[in-house]
């Protein structure tokens, strides 16, 4: 469960960070922050193949589609 939570939270955070970087020009991007985001994405890509077929992962994905 912790792995699914990590992937979901990291994906959400990376998506928010990308949106900020694309549309908010009030602040320069920090290269150290960018590198940390890349490392987070790499970790998700390493973790995903190990958890994608788990029952809890499948239930979570279905809940994203059918929730109100």
N, C-alpha and C positions, 0 to 999 in steps of 0.2 A: 504494500500500500504506500509506503514511504517513497518508493521509486515513481509510482504513478503521480503522486502529489508533487514530487520534485519536477518531473517532466511538465506537468500542467502549469505549475507556478512559474517555472523558468520560461516556458513558451509564452505565457501571458506577459511576463515582464519584458521579454525581448521584443514582443510585438508593440508594447507601449513605448519602449525605448526607440524603436524604429520610427514609430509615428512621430514622436517628439523630434527626432533627428531630421525627419523629412519636412516637417511643417513648422517647427518653432525655430526661428532664426535669431532669437534673443540671446542665445548663449552659444559660444564655440564648443565643439565637441572635444572631450578630453581623450587623448590617445590611450591613456591607461584604462579608462572606463570602457573604451571600445575593445581593447584587448581582453578585458574581463568578460565582456559580452560574447566575444568569439569563443573564449574558453568554455563559457556556459553552454553555448550552442553545440560545441564539440562533445561535451559531456552528455547532452541530451541525445545526440546522434549515436553515441556509443551505448547508451543505456536502452534506447528504444527497441532495438532488435531482441533484447533479452526479456522485455516485458510486454511486447505488443500482443502476444497470444494469450497472456494470462487472463483468467476470467474477470478479475477486478478491472483490468484495463479495458476489456471489451464492454463491460457494464458501464464504465465511466464514459466511454466514447458514445455509446447508445444514449446515455443520459444527456449528452450535449445536443443530440439531434432531436430528442423527443420532449425535452423539458419545456415548460411554458414560459 
